[in-house]
Amino acid sequence: MAQADIALIGLAVMGQNIVLNMNDHGFVVCAFNRTVSKVHDFLNNEAKGTKVIGAESLEDMVSKLKKPRRIVLLVKAGQAVDDFIDKLVPLLEAGDIIIDGGNSEYRDTTRRCRSLEKKKLLFVGSGVSGGEEGARYGPSLMPGGHVAAWPHIKDIFQSIAAKVGTGEPCCDWVGDEGAGHFVKMVHNGIEYGDMQLICEAYHLMKDVLGMEHDEMAEEFNKWNKTELDSFLIEITANILKFRDPTGTHLLPQIRDSAGQKGTGKWTAISALEYGTPVTLIAGASLSVLSRMRGWWPAEPGRASGQSCGETRPSGTSEALYASKIISYAQGFMLLRQAAKEFGWSLNYGAIALMWRGGCIIRSVFLGKIGEAFDRDAELQNLLLDKFFSDAVHECQASWRRAVSVGVQQGIPMPCFTTALSFYDGYRHAMLPANLLQAQRDYFGAHTYELLSKPGQHVHTNWTGTGGNVSSSSYNA
């Protein structure tokens, strides 16, 4: 007998926690896992005493679902998603809904949308952020795909999502096809940027200011009561003061090498594809520094004795805040460009509000982004909004001082410096790309445009011997 409101496939930690979250909000969930023993273990332990029901097979699961059937996949991105879709399709009817809640590449989501539409099935690709705790008590959810599915999943999604303000859910419909997973991808790119910026601030404080770990923890706690108030600043303070069972700070004992799951790299690739200069996000996502220790020679202390002297600069928090603004400005630039490429109608203010709670980049700062788009829904760049323009301007002197001293002291700061370079490039009326294009025309007859004749592509015979025939394409 059909009794379940929704089914969830994949009982790893995230899957289990979302099932329990749904149960807490009054929904009957049918749980299934490819290894059926995990279903029994879950029902007998974590889900004991709840209304969660189990399934012995996909057929059994489908038979227990109310119509239209709603099935969430929380399995490894890639082939596993396609394999489950292929097995589910023969068991479902027109109008049934498959939801992919994994970290799928947005093009895969678009492909699945188009494929399932031909079979009269609805598909949703939803970004899910917040980690294990968010999944259990309220994640940020970013659903996109077939909009006809939204009325059937809206109540469930918005019930289990994190709440902010006066109870607004950190979940709303994002857009067509792969829009939900694209927004999650950009979220992750911004997340990597935020983390790298915090790491660079930590490096400055530790190696230039000579601050102790407890002192740095206290400073981060202070910052968390300012405009930098955020989840990542909060956990950084906790990490800095954490001690192991011997009473020794744990952080200095951790090897300086880190990984990533691929979504940050996708952000950088998308930025290149769509010609959007998300330089800070790309640098952080591609792990130009902290995540690439494995590429250095195996000499952990290769230059650690080469001190550059002692200076105690101020302005680290201002450098962090201004660079953070640049990171988010770049992320929303990429969202806007993708919307043009794919014809998506993205609500940028709503996206910012979706990220205010539940997710890794949750912060007070995001409310200001929402307000910026409330003031101007067509805002082309956050740096054109008065609040953010004024904020960066006020931070500018301290930002430059912190970067200058860091460079003089030999501290690598790829994201602080990239953010400052982006800002300087954005505020200049003219950049030296005219020379670059002249060089391309000189050696390859690629043509250029004159300021006085925009849209007209001109070639010059620079040497007098090169001829007047130009390349057939103008591609700056």
Steps between C-alpha positions, in 0.01 A plus 500: 500500500633845405577688818832682453513866397848470355779245458871545545768279347845504658546454873842649558518768768341777288218272386423376850494852641267634230264206557489580873455871422200422278357271768533778760285721278218247474578333168495122461824397329581171334872425528691281257864411448664279240642295789169412661659407834569872547126563487442251782788646704361851456147403602628313805731777617492865387139483372367284783174640637435721194243468221774416248428184302744287303498331162655169398527593131431786262172334404403478867596865551296624203195301616504683835499852352202732465450652153660690347792297626790706635841333518819664625838362392786567741765285336844571357487745211556363152425150377322390819230762442446386140492135608223563753304714253516218243367253758224735620361609163319168421337508846361853480206674333457832323531789744713315755801693629867402536716737705880491494633654822866415439783725382433433132656697218232737366531374142413150619187644661403675176552175306288302747224761490477477123517121494232449765274763346468273196377227736250743661684484831601808700859552613646735761868562563537658842807645661520406867735683734564487871682175557380237744359743756320700232346185353370402843371833626461724195710525181501759227320347200533624140254308278484540123376297203140439392300779664184283487657294780532797737139510631532131595828536693485860623337422836749224581807697388407825671398317819834325543715796388679733741297802612622858536354835599133458584499140382576535130625165360845486340347336196321623190466395139816599313430441131484260207709191425844518669447837671476355851825308474669797328407723794635235740822485295545878532420472871788254533732727303419788736546261792853411383574872455378577852709221650817598314459866601465398865811282464695794362386720790611225740839481326551876534399496866720201584817569301506880472317618811640214704166432671444187709214264421282602796561865411394437139192310618397799709552732200281280278234500773508880496468502121198273530318784677557733204407502131714184468250302712483158332514125553854472361637775727329332797646156433844651431503648851403159640771323300770746607435449872446122484753290692570126482487273810856604591395865517686596182335703224395255229512729193882531475519120500289463183684458169448799268335309217128501422261350247185592315214308338502662157222760515752781551688389191173498304444863604838599358438308177156660458650843554746438216226364275272798551774765504438613857806618698437320830870522577481466879258207492700328227822540693352360819305225326800379307698494822784717382655488842374305798351205316800438278771411752545168317646683199782658699834324552491276806672749728249611767734765638654594167513874581354524846815652645501792257338768717417828333503702819235617745221743424161521669250621238141582571221448251473122483127503573441778243699304239290194577171691478585682176631183336186315609289763323705443183450123529122531522493763225681254272264217593193703409670615178531134402136431589388793286710385204368144527145633508569672166659187353215266595201732509446451873298752701704508819386701800836614637362651817313179579816297440689715750222447755508122437862508615433698821441187707576130496787514252876527545524862382211618719566848633338832587678634191258317269208704629676809365527335158125429509438867583722609209289303253183628665622850422585406141388163360711568188819576697790399274765478771496527879777760474247733336275490806561793736527286814769274355675778310526705821609195703788417265602864477514528881710183523730594214790663687518224764458233233792637298715533812435140607575368151813715467644390833412136429683517166800673659513234768484218244154374593321340200152655469359391164140592580559828685722623216273367225199666661684833518613469138142425392373806687767722346421362156128556549540864606730596209329654201753343264733202535800403283308237301526744207871416484423128522258525207749707301758225557251240376429709191875550441590131497171342397289765326225444758370860462396749769227755565561875515340696783361736238347217294363233737388180330728550198794258485814655355834350397820698467802405289738578788828421320415609151567147378219307665225576253143614565322165523367438854401191688143387441406518867529758772539333834643713778 
